[in-house]
């Protein structure tokens, strides 16, 4: 089965694009919304994202926990935030190689923001059979595109619940 290399989802949030960007572009806060991410350790003292900034993302799936090394590839306030995942490990990200890219786009709707989250599989050199087999083991039966589509829906719903006024 051929792989799907990218999946996206969108949701409208009743907050300004700059306010949504400010939250999403701080990797330490992502654990508030994501079903897998527990937050991140930033490499410096800056809290505002910038291209080239690195951070370690802390993740869990069931009882399994791992850490990823990520580098910010886009930091356009109120418009776009993206990062590339390029190393992984249990406690420290020691295994290096292209893993995935996450992107968030923020579009004004007049009354709020349309937030679009996109996951892209960067494991382009993996044969489809090997990637699909690995994915099904790592996710208990799903390929990553299907699994991440579900995670994107959950993250966006949680983000909306946190940022929309009561």
Phi and psi in degrees as a GROMACS rama.xvg file:
@    title "Ramachandran Plot"
@    xaxis  label "Phi"
@    yaxis  label "Psi"
@TYPE xy
-69.3126  145.486  UNK-2
-82.7105  149.725  UNK-3
-93.953  122.775  UNK-4
-92.6793  -9.68411  UNK-5
-153.075  136.489  UNK-6
-135.808  151.122  UNK-7
-140.147  163.359  UNK-8
-152.269  155.224  UNK-9
-134.725  155.744  UNK-10
-152.882  150.562  UNK-11
-94.2271  133.206  UNK-12
-121.441  137.754  UNK-13
-86.2717  64.8489  UNK-14
-152.869  156.365  UNK-15
-67.1578  148.542  UNK-16
-53.1567  -37.9503  UNK-17
-65.1526  -37.4132  UNK-18
-70.1252  -40.1882  UNK-19
-67.8716  -45.0885  UNK-20
-55.95  -45.8434  UNK-21
-55.9886  -39.3461  UNK-22
-73.9047  -51.6091  UNK-23
-68.1871  -31.9095  UNK-24
-79.8739  2.26122  UNK-25
-103.041  98.8781  UNK-26
-57.9281  -24.8751  UNK-27
-65.2906  -22.4314  UNK-28
-90.6522  -13.5923  UNK-29
-58.2764  -28.3137  UNK-30
-61.6201  -17.3162  UNK-31
-69.6617  -24.671  UNK-32
-118.071  -34.0681  UNK-33
-75.5245  141.082  UNK-34
-75.3438  -14.2865  UNK-35
-115.598  -34.9836  UNK-36
-80.2664  139.082  UNK-37
-104.81  2.49984  UNK-38
118.46  -167.112  UNK-39
-149.931  156.994  UNK-40
-105.881  118.91  UNK-41
-81.7943  147.411  UNK-42
-78.4403  -19.9257  UNK-43
-127.424  -166.102  UNK-44
-96.8889  -10.3915  UNK-45
-66.8974  138.746  UNK-46
-99.4852  -22.7743  UNK-47
-82.4713  131.365  UNK-48
-67.1569  147.026  UNK-49
-146.006  151.364  UNK-50
-60.1833  129.295  UNK-51
98.657  -14.4625  UNK-52
-61.8644  137.642  UNK-53
-112.283  153.343  UNK-54
-153.882  157.93  UNK-55
-105.428  120.288  UNK-56
-90.1179  135.341  UNK-57
-106.228  127.893  UNK-58
-133.831  160.606  UNK-59
-148.462  148.303  UNK-60
-143.523  106.849  UNK-61
64.6817  -131.188  UNK-62
-85.7395  -10.2899  UNK-63
-83.3522  132.235  UNK-64
-125.66  146.195  UNK-65
-153.252  165.829  UNK-66
-124.144  140.454  UNK-67
-120.515  149.043  UNK-68
-101.066  131.203  UNK-69
-131.301  150.842  UNK-70
-128.517  129.434  UNK-71
-69.2594  129.102  UNK-72
-111.113  -15.0614  UNK-73
-149.635  133.71  UNK-74
-146.565  75.2533  UNK-75
-106.415  97.9435  UNK-76
-49.0336  128.965  UNK-77
77.0333  -1.83301  UNK-78
-125.943  -51.5732  UNK-79
-155.696  138.755  UNK-80
-136.931  131.482  UNK-81
-146.368  152.395  UNK-82
-147.877  153.743  UNK-83
-107.873  132.532  UNK-84
-95.076  120.656  UNK-85
-135.22  11.6515  UNK-86
-160.122  152.581  UNK-87
-147.995  151.742  UNK-88
-173.125  172.069  UNK-89
-70.3073  -65.1607  UNK-90
-97.5263  -35.4567  UNK-91
-131.656  143.231  UNK-92
-76.8078  91.4221  UNK-93
-98.3392  -31.5675  UNK-94
-83.5643  114.895  UNK-95
-100.923  147.765  UNK-96
155.436  162.94  UNK-97
-65.5113  128.305  UNK-98
-118.867  -61.6846  UNK-99
-162.304  162.697  UNK-100
-125.546  134.944  UNK-101
-114.052  135.812  UNK-102
-135.619  141.902  UNK-103
-127.284  126.888  UNK-104
-115.344  143.151  UNK-105
-124.587  119.531  UNK-106
-126.368  124.596  UNK-107
-64.5589  136.113  UNK-108
-108.797  1.37194  UNK-109
94.3812  -37.7903  UNK-110
-114.806  0.452832  UNK-111
176.336  -140.444  UNK-112
-139.172  133.499  UNK-113
-88.5972  118.333  UNK-114
-103.392  126.32  UNK-115
-117.726  123.085  UNK-116
-107.732  132.476  UNK-117
-129.993  133.667  UNK-118
-110.381  132.75  UNK-119
-125.326  128.82  UNK-120
-77.8552  115.006  UNK-121
-94.3713  6.33142  UNK-122
-83.1766  58.4955  UNK-123
-68.4515  -25.751  UNK-124
-84.8358  -10.0383  UNK-125
-74.9344  133.074  UNK-126
-63.1742  146.202  UNK-127
-53.0381  -44.3652  UNK-128
-60.1084  -45.3446  UNK-129
-65.3956  -44.5046  UNK-130
-63.7321  -46.1697  UNK-131
-63.1238  -39.1797  UNK-132
-65.7897  -48.1931  UNK-133
-57.9021  -47.2181  UNK-134
-57.43  -46.1263  UNK-135
-64.2974  -34.0955  UNK-136
-71.1748  -46.2724  UNK-137
-67.7999  -27.4927  UNK-138
-112.527  7.14197  UNK-139
60.4318  48.476  UNK-140
119.702  -6.37986  UNK-141
-112.897  154.739  UNK-142
-81.747  156.299  UNK-143
-60.3274  -35.4015  UNK-144
-60.1078  -44.5634  UNK-145
-67.8006  -44.1593  UNK-146
-62.6122  -44.6716  UNK-147
-71.0093  -30.5164  UNK-148
-60.514  -41.857  UNK-149
-65.3697  -43.2071  UNK-150
-63.4625  -38.9365  UNK-151
-62.0246  -46.4277  UNK-152
-57.467  -44.5484  UNK-153
-65.1454  -46.3932  UNK-154
-59.4714  -46.7228  UNK-155
-65.751  -40.205  UNK-156
-61.9461  -43.5481  UNK-157
-66.2072  -38.6539  UNK-158
-62.9898  -45.2657  UNK-159
-60.2953  -46.1635  UNK-160
-60.7845  -36.302  UNK-161
-76.7538  -31.6928  UNK-162
-102.597  -21.5602  UNK-163
-71.6949  141.259  UNK-164
-65.3242  149.092  UNK-165
